[in-house]
Amino acid sequence: MADEPLVLGIETSCDETGVGIVRGHTLLADAIASSVDEHARFGGVVPEVASRAHLEAMVPTIDRALKEAGVSAKDLDGIAVTAGPGLAGALLVGVSAAKAYAYALGKPLYGVNHLASHICVDQLEHGALPEPTMALLVSGGHSSLLLSTDITADVRPMGSTIDDAAGEAFDKIARVLNLGFPGGPVIDRYAKEGDPQAIAFPRGLTGPRDPIYDFSFSGLKTAVARWIEAKRAAGEDVPVRDVAASFQEAVVDVLTRKAVRACRDEGVDHLMIGGGVAANSRLRALAQERCEAAGIRLRVPRPKLCTDNGAMVAALGAEMVARNRAASDWDLSADSSLPVTDPHVPGVSHTHDHVHEVSKENLYS
């Protein structure tokens, strides 16, 4: 344990201020400060509100994580931070904080990719990732199929959403049903009491000429909204539980079907599912059923590790340290559209060690 890298990770891509501390593949602390309640009255995340919330929560959340882990900041082997993708303003708060702590502590800085972090977090649950691994990432901003042969250097996109992400569709349908925000957990809860076969909602991009690994949930969202509007216009009650169950089934049917096909086509026998929507109980159940039938091993982290968190960033940072990947330079910036093909943002100059020479006295107290 002692010779495994000890890394602190900072995640601020959206509305969660996450700080995690990892030693190797062992999670020591996972502290989160959420601003979701501040966004609820707007029906979605407001970028400026999120950025201000990160500013207020950053230092207390880092202190809480260090205390929970029972380690001193000076013992860290590195600081990792989400450099993108995400909300630009929110990312900048995290990157700025990570630079400050890394500089004060005299530690290397690692700007990492949000999506690659969602894959790497599974190492904290199930051990080292097999190489290659197929990953299905589903969240409010992303629905992606990714093939990873090296989580620190080689992540290849297989397919992605061409419009609404799965989590975004959950939020919008919850809003139409007057169920509040965020939509994922409440839709899942209502769906458990509904009939998933009650309403035949469409499955996007599943025709013979459609892209086999891409996703589309905009048409489904529109179809569900129009079905609800028609019921209300006719003066009829909307069967909320059946709508929730049928909508949810349409989403997870497409997600799991395409993920299993990608595994078969690429000859990969492991499927990892991550992102906030991976906490959905029906997605987990259907994925397990279809993976077992196809002889594929399914890996899904526990729900708390599926949503945005600092642990996933620390996990990827620890892997960067363990594999001797280059640290980021001090001019590291947030990139709201950082491609998943860049698991991290390595430095291109050799100023990193030189800059740390001035901070060996450990400015952090």
Phi, psi and omega in degrees: 000317188296329183270003176275146184295136177256114188230139174259133181242140180240127181235120179219038185286338182219245186252006179251127171268103184248134176228121180237154175231126185231139170245107184065244176253015183253126179276123179258329181203144178216088183260134183225137171238116184257142175251019185303324181295329179288339181264342188304321183289346177264352180076014180175173184283130176258114187307316182294322177296318180298316182299316180295323179294321177298318179302316182288326188269343192303299185296313178301324182289321176296316179298320179295320180294317179298320179293318179297321181283340182070034180233161176263148180302326182291345181274351182296147176262352179179163176239124178248147181212146175291118178264346179159172350284170180157193178285126188305310182297318179295317178300320182299325178297313180295316180297318179297318179295317181297319177299316182298313181293317181297318180294313182295326183271346185070039183245153177292149183250134179233112173273119186240166183273132181302316183290317177298326178296321178298329177284313186295333183300336181296340177296335179285343182257316189235013179086187186306140179289135172294151177236114009272163174230136172268134181236133173252112180252123183227123182207191179292336182243350186220141166223104189221146169251123185230140177250119183245122173258343176203108188297341180268348187215340187220096175235120186249126177287130176261320181196161180204174179285143178261357177210244181292140171282163183300314181296325178296320178295321177300315181298318184290320179290323176300322179294318179296326180274002181060041181259356177094187183227141358285157188275332185305303183297320183287323176297316179300318182294313179292325183296331180297338180254008181247177180257113182292347179257005185295323184229130183273081178280152185289155175250112185289143176053047178241011178281165183297336181257003180278155175302127192288336183247356180275161182236152174213123179240002179294316179296320177297314180302315180295319180297318180292316180299317180292324178297316179295315180299321180296319178298315181292322179295329179275001179076019182260153176288141177271121179284085189305316183293320178290322177297314180299315182293318181290320177296312181300319180297321179297321180291306186288334176300311181293315182302310184288323181298314182288324180295315180294321178297319179298319178299314180297313183296325183266357181068033180258131185256013176231134174237126176250134177243129181218181184093164185304321182290344177294347175282349181295127186294323180288323176298317179297316183293314182291322177297318179298316180299313183285327177292319178299319180295330183263000181073032181249137178274126181263134176236118177226122178295162176299153187310320183297331179272352179279322179285167182301132182202161179284338181299321182293324179291318177296322180298315179290323177299318179296324178291324176298315180295314183298327182262012177057040176285151182295137176287164179279157177278169180289345176272014175308134178231164176286142178229102186296343179238030180306122183289148181294342176292350174251086180300331174210169182250093183285155177287150179250350178249183180241032183272350189300308182294324180297316181298324182290343179301329183277356185239020183292341180283358176066086182290342182282136178226000000 
